[in-house]
Amino acid sequence: MAQEHKIKGLSALDLKNGEKREVEVEGIENGKVLLARLGDTTHAMSSNCTHYGAPLKLGVLTPEGRLTCAWHGACFNVATGDVEDAPALDPLAKFEVYEKEGAVYIKGDEATIKASRRKPDVRCTAQGPEKVVVVGGGSGAMGTVQALREQGFKGGITMISKEPNLPIDRTRLSKGLIADKSKIEWRSEDWFDSASISTISDEVSSIDFKSKSVSTKSGKSFPYTKLVLASGGTPNSLPLPGFKDLSNIFLLRTIPDVHEILGAVGEEAGKNVVIVGSSFIGMEVANALSGNNNVTVVGMESAPLERVMGAEVGNIFQKLISGKGVKFHMGASVESAQPSKEDKSKVGSVSLKDGTSLPADLVILGLGVTPATDYLQGNPTIQLEKDKSIRTNESFQVEGLPGVYAIGDIATYPYHGPGGNGGLTRIEHWNVAQNGGRTAAASIANPSVAPKAFIPVFWSALGSQLRYCGNTLHGWDELVLQGLPDDAKFAAFYGKGDTVVAVASMQMDPVMSKSAELMRRGNMPSLSELRKGKNVLEMGLPQEIKI
């Protein structure tokens, strides 16, 4: 039950318009709330982001009342506390706030104040003829099914996933090698039951778009009125000698993959681990395993992540992770995997084309993913792109198939962020998949609603926390670095011509979140302005959204 609680050290609601302030609640251990003023109204809400707990006092408050987390781009509506953009699933709690007798008080129950969140009310008894089937069980699928219930959809919802678990925070597989599903499942089985969402552990084998039916490998069939394809990506393997035949060579996508990797690493320290691929997955796994093992990263680029981030920034990441003892072979090509002398069935080394032999007790491949659309191959009703993805519009509706949506790693959609000009792109980011699910759900629940544009955001653990927003759909040709790059404290602005199309940062929050909001408004400074020292954190935010 809501009770009155005094705010410590505050005698009046004296915040200025656009100001936010974290305050303590008297009588509640570690009890804090965030105050934010918009116009003539001061709002009181949870003080921490419901995603990973970032202090929202560090975030970006917009004129229309969006509060964007500084860490991973989660957005909340200040007036309601509701989630507006991924990756948060739980909304903020809101509290009545008022002045009384020379002090400031809020009304709320202690548990909610301490939890710094509220649970979305998705309780529902499915009814009516509408049936949504979601193929997949990742970020996009989770975003879809929750948003459907939040937006009042009362029909049946069935989610079909070949993974042996409920939707998980997949980002923590590579960043932390967490194998305990209870620590990374987003929602419990009871939650899905209360929302009347059926979760099916099975693999989709085919879809009949004419009869509107999904078939699975177990022989079951699921009819639908609306269909959301969210089947994610399949990790790429290496078609070279030894890599298909020898054991202890792993891909990383699922909890069972993590179990196998940890089993091969074992309890004894000092294992020789070779990671093939210097992109985000490879670098994150190298960072996670570096403590007690001899880790070597092999990459074809001159610096890690050079294609996306450039060599200058990639060298910063390499320096950070090298500091943890990880060795790098860059500009290198793999020739084969060789068997162990002790056990010919297991890998013992990796041979490079320059003649180098790297000892390996296990090998992990971080070579990107391919859209997981094998179940659609040869289907005469749907046309796949050359990369096996599916073309959609801005609402993630599949072209030529009313009522069918594709989101996440399998979706190629028009991008309207800076430099995008509506060009088609496919983005393999956690936030993009979840926001795509939210967009598809909004279209299903209310077809008249226009899709809400969002700026892609992702993050990575590369010895320090990397934040990134935007998209280099048409590439980039110049980079402006601000900050102290030698100390891995920087903001990197990627330009196509004079237009900033993407921003990366380390230890300079909230540069990324502020840049994402400026991009939404078409007000991001030009590369030439940034070269002269323009600071995005000192810029105001216009009211109008232009993408």
N, C-alpha and C positions, 0 to 999 in steps of 0.2 A: 504494500500500500504506500502511496506517495506521502512523504513527510516533508516538513519544512527544514531546510538546512541552510545555515549561514555561510556566506562566502568569506573566507579569511582575508582581513586587511583591506576590504573594499567598502567604502562608505556611500558610493553613488555609482550609477551606471554612466560613467564619464568617457566611454570610448568614443573616438571620432569615427565618422563614416568610413567604412572599409577597414577599420582596425580589428584585429583579433588578439585575444589575450587569454593565456592559460591561467586559471586560478585554482586555489585549494579550497576544499570543502571542509569546514570545521567538523570535528567529531568522527570523521571517516578516514581511517588509515589509508594513505596513498589515494585518497579520493580527490579527483581533479575533474574540472569541466573546462570547456573552451567557450569563451564569450566572443561573439562576432557581431559587429554592427553594420547593418545595411539600411541606408536612409535614416528613418527615425526609429527603427526597431533594433533592439539588441536581442540576439538569440543566444540561448545556452544549449550546449550539446556535448556529446562525448568528446574527450580530449585527444583520443588516439585513433588512428586509422584502423579499421576493422580487418584489414588485410594482414599486415605484419606488425602492427602496433606503433607505427611511426607517429611522433608527436605532430598533431595537426597545426600547432602554432607555427611550424616551419613551412606550412603549405602556402598555396596561392589562393586568395579570395578574389573572385571576379565581381564586376558590377551587377551581374544578373543573379548572383547568389550561389555560384558553384565554388566549392572548396576542394582544391586539388592537392592530394598528398604529394609531398616532396620526394618520396622514395620511388614509388612505382606507378604513379599516375592515377590512382583511384580517385574518383570524383564523387562528391556528395552534394545534395541540395541542402543548403543551410536552413531554409524555411521548414523542411519536412524531415531532414536527416536521410532521405532516400538515396540509394546508390544511383549515380548517373552514368558512370563509366567504370569498366573493369580496372583492376582485378578483385576488388572487394565484393563479397557476397552479402555480408550483413550490413544493414543501414546503421547510422548513428542514432543513439538515443537523444531525444529532445526533452528539455526541461523548461517549465515555466520559471521565469526570472523576473524579479521585481525589487524595488526599494521599499524599505520599511524602517522607520525610526532610526535614520542615520546609518543604515546598513543595507547590504544586498543579500537576498535569499533566492534559493531555487527550491522547487518542489520535485521530489523524485524519491524512489526507493533506493536504499543503500546498495543493494545487490546490482542494480542497473548502473548506478554511478560507478561502482568499482569495476564492472564488466566492460565499461566503455563501449557498449554496443546494445542493439536490440535485435532480436531474431525476427526475420520477416514472417508475417502470418500467411502461410501458404496452405493452411488446412482446407481440404476440399473433398467432397464426395463427387466423383466424376459422374456426369449425366449428359444426356443428349446424344445426337448422332455423330458429332464431330470427334475425329480420332487423329491425333498427331503421333506419328512414329518418328523417332529420332535414331538415326543410325550412327553409333559411336558413343563413347563414354568419357570424353575428355573435357577440356575447357569449354569448347563451343557447345557441346551437349549440355553441360551443367548450366551454362548461361541461358540456354534456350528453355529448359524445363522449369527452372526457377522463375524466369521472367514471365513465362506463360501464366503461371499461377498468380504471380504478383499483379499481373495486368488483367486478372479477372477471367481468364479462359477456364471454362468449366468442363470441357470435353475430356475424353480419355487421352492419356499420354503414356506412350510406351517407349522406353529407351533400350536399345539393343547394343550391347558391347561384348566384344570377344575377350576382354580382359577379365580376370577372375576377381575383380574388386569393384567397388563403387567408384565414382569419379574422384580422382586424386589431384593434389597439387603437384603436377608432373615436373614443374621447375625444380623441385627439391630432390629429384632423382639424381640429376647430374651435379647439382650444386652441393648436395650433402650425402649422396648415396644412402638415402634412408629407405630401409627395406620393410619397416613396420607400417603396415597399411593404416593402422589405427591412428598413427601420428600425421598422416597426410591425406586421409579421406576427407573431402569437404563436408559431406553430410552423412548422417547415420541411416541405417536401414529404416528406423522408425520415422525419420524425417520424410523419406520418400513415401512410406506407407501413409503418413498423415496427409500428404499432398495428393494421394491417389495417383502416384507415378509408378508404373510397373517397370522394374528393372530386370532385363533378361540377359543372362550370360550365354551368349551364342554368337556365331559368326554369320553375317549376312552373305548369302551366296548369289542372289539375283534379285532384281526388282522388275515387276511388270507394271510399267507406268500406265498402261491402258486400263487394266483392271484394278489399278491402285492397290497393289499387294507386294509385301516384302517377304521373301523366302529366306530361310536360314539353313545351315548345313545339317542341323538336326532334323530337318524335314518339316519344320513348323512354318506357318504362314500368318502374316499380320496385315490385316487390311488398314488402309489409312484414308483420310480425307485431305490431310496435309502431311507433307514429308520433309524432314530436315536431314540432309546428308552432312554428317560431321565426323567422318571416319578417320580424319587425321593423316599422318604420314607413316611411311614404312622406312626404317633406317636403311641407308645404302650399304651394301657389302662391297668387298673388294674382289673382283674376278681375276685373281692372280694365283699362281701355284702355291698350294699349301693352305690358303685361307678358307677353302671350303672343306678340306679334309681333316685338319688338325683341330683338336679340342683346346680349350682355354683361350679361344678367340671370340670376343663378345661384341654384340651390339648393345645399345642402351636406349630403351624406350619404356619398359614396363617394370613393375615391382619384381617379377620373376627374373628379369635381366639383372637387377641389382643383387638379388639373392645369389645368383651364379657368380657375379663378379666378386662379391664379398667372400663367397666360399673359396674361390681360387686365391684370393689374397690371403685368407686365413688369419690366424692369430699371431703367427710368427712374423716379426718385422723384417724388412730388408728384401722384399720381393722385387724382382725386376719387372717393371710395368712399361710396356711400349704403347703409346697412344698414337694412332695414325689419324691425322687430321688436326689442324690448328685453328678450327673455327670454335664457336661458342661451346658446344658440347665437349669437344676435346680439351679445351682450356679449362673448363669448369671441373671436369673429372681429374685433370692433372692437379689442379689446386686442391681438390678434395682428398686425393691419395698421397699427396706429397709428404705428409708428416713422417710416416714410418717406412716408406718404400723408396726404391730407386726408380724414379719416373722419368721417362724420355718421351718427348713429343716430336713427331715427324710431320713436317708440313711442306707443301710444294711452293708456297709463297715465300717472299724474302723476309716477311715478318708475320706473326700471327694476325689473323683477321684483316690482312692487308686489303683484300678485295672490298670489304665493307667499310673499314675504318681508316685505311691508308697505312703506309709503312711507319710514318712518324708516330702515330698513336699506337699502332701494333707493337712497336718497340717498347713503349711504356708498359704494356701488358706483359711482354716477355721479360722485362727487367723485374717486374713485381713477382712473377711466378718463379723466375730463376732464383730470386732471393730465398725461396723456400726449398731450394735444392733441385728443382726440375731442370733437366738438360734439354736442349733444343737442337734438332737437325732441320734447319730451314733451307728452302731451295732444294729439297731432296725428293727423290722418287723411290717408292718401294718396288722391289723386284719380286720378292717371294717371302713366304714364311717357311722356316725350316724346323724339322722335328727335334725334340729334345733327345739327347744321347741316352738319358735314363729311361725315358718312356716315349717310344716312337709315335704314339698316338697323340701326344701333346706337343704344343709349340715349344720350341727352345730358343729360337732367335728369329729376328727379322732382318732380311738382307736388303740393302739399298742398292740402287743402280750404280753408285760410285764405288761399290765394293765394300762398304762399311757393313759390319755385322753387329746387330744390337741384341745382347742377351735378353731373353723374354720368358718369364714364368707365365705371363698372361699378356694378351693384346686386346686393346679396346679400340673399336673403330668409331670415329666421330666424323663421318663423311656426309652429313646432311641427310635429308629424307626425300622420298618420292611420294606424291599424293597416293593415298591408299584407296584406289578406285578399281582394283582388279575385278570386283564384283559387277562392274559396269562395262568391262571390256566386251566388245561385240554386241552390246545392247543397241538395237536399231533405232530406239526412240531418243537416245541422248548422244550428243556429240561431245567427245572429250578433246581437250586441247592437246598440243604436241607433248606437253609435260605430264599428261594424264590428269590435269586439273579440269575443273568445270567452270564455264563462264557464267557470270551472274550480273545482275544490275546492282544499283546502290542499296537495294533492300535485300540483297543476296538471294533474289529469286532467280532460278535457272531459266535461261532464255528458252522460250518455246514450250515450257512445261509449267502451266499455272498451278500454284499450290505446292510447288517443289522448290526447296531452298538448299543451297550448299554454302558451308561456312568453314572457316579455319584453314588448315593446310591445303585443302583440296579446292579452295575457291579462288578464282581469278576474277577480280572485281574492279570497277572504275574508281580510280583514286583522285580525289579533288583537293588534296593538301598542296602545299607549296611545290611548284614545279611539276605537279601531276597532270594537270589539264585534262582530267578525265581519262587518262591512259590506263590500260589494263595492267594490273599487278597481282601478284600472289605473295602473301606475307605470312611467314611461319612464326608468328609471335603469339604468346599466350593471351595477351590482352586483346589482340585483334580477333582471335577465335571467340573469346567470351563476348566481346562487343558485337561480333557478328551474330552470335546466338541471341543476344538481347534485341538486335535489330530485326531478326527473323521473327522472334516471338511477338514483337510489337506489330509487325505486319499481319501476322496470323490473328492476333487478338483484336486488332482494329485496322483493317485494310486501308482505311482512308488516311491514316497517319503517315506523313512523309518521313523517310529515313533520316535519322540524326547523324550528321557527319562526326567523325572522331579522328583524332590524330594518332597514328600507331605509336605505341610505347613499348619498350622492352627494357630488361635489366639483366645484369650478369655478375657473377662473383669471380673476379679475375685478380685475386690478391687484394683488391679493394672493390667497392661497389660501383659498377658502371651503370649509368642511366642513359637512355637514348630515346629520342622522339623524332618523328618524321619518316621519310622514305626516299631513297635514292632511285626511284623508278627509272629515270633517264640518266643515271649515273651522276657523278660530281666531278668537277674539274679543278676545284681549289679548296683549300682548308685554311681556316684562321683559328689559331690557338690562343686562348687567353688563360691567365693564371700562372701556375708554377708546374709545368709539365715534368720537370726533373724530379719533382716530389710527388708525382701522380696526383696532383691537384690542378685540374684543368677543365676548361670548357672548349670543346671542339665544334666549330661551325662549318658545315659542309655546304659548298655553294655550287650551283649550276649557273654559270654566268654570274650575275650579281645577286641571284636569289638564293637565300638559305633554304635548303631542302631537308636538312637533318641536323640534329644537335646531339652531341654526346658529352657527358660530364662525369667527373669523379671528384668527390669531396668539395663540391661547390653547389650544394643544394640551396635554393630550389631552382637552379638555372634550367634544368630540363623541363620541369613542370611549368615554369613561367614561359618558356619558349613554346611549349605545346599550346598554351592559351593564346599567345601572340599569333601563332600560326593559324589557329581557328578564326581569328579576327582579321587575317590578312595584314597584320601590322608588325610582322617580324622585321627587324632592321636588316638592311642590305649588308652584303659581305663587305663592301667598301666602308660602310659606317662602322662595322665591327672591327675592321682593320685599323680604324682611327681610334679605337678604344671605347666605342659605345658599350654600355653595360645594360643588359636586358633587365637586370633586377631593379634598375632605377627608372624603368619605363612604366607608364600607366597603361591600363587595359581599356580599350574602347568598349562600349556597350554592344556594338553590332557584331554579330557572327557572320562571316563572309564565306565560309565553305559549307 
